[in-house]
Amino acid sequence: MNILFFLLLLVLALAVAGTIIGGLLTLIGWALVGLVIGAIARLAVRGTGGLGIFRTILCGIAGAIGGGLLANLLGIGDVLEFVASVVVAAVLVAIVSSGSRRDEVRVIR
C-alpha cells in the first residue's frame, strides 16, 4: 500500500513539474515570437526611438495574440495571420511610442 501511494505521489509530482516546465517554455516561446513580431512592427513605424526592448516585446506578444485571434475569426491562412499579427503590433507600437515620447520645447530668444 505504501509503495502504491509513493508511486502515485511520484506521478503527480512529475505531472506538476512537467506542467510548470511546459508553461515556462510556452512563455519563452511567446517572448521570442513577440520579439520578432515587435521588431518587425517597430521597423514599420517611424519615431519609435524611445521605445525599449521590453515594451517592444510586449507589443509584439499582444500583436501576435490579437492578430492570431483576428485571423482565426476571419478564417485566413497562416501567412496572413503573421501579417495580421505584425499589423496589430505596429498599431500598438505606434500607440505606445506616441504616449511615451516626450516632446521637446524650444525656447526662442
Secondary structure, DSSP 8 states (H G I E B T S, - for coil): -HHHHHHHHHHHHHHHHHHHHHHHHHHHHHHHHHHHHHHHHHHHSSS-TT--HHHHHHHHHHHHHHHHHHHHHHT--HHHHHHHHHHHHHHHHHHHHHHH---------
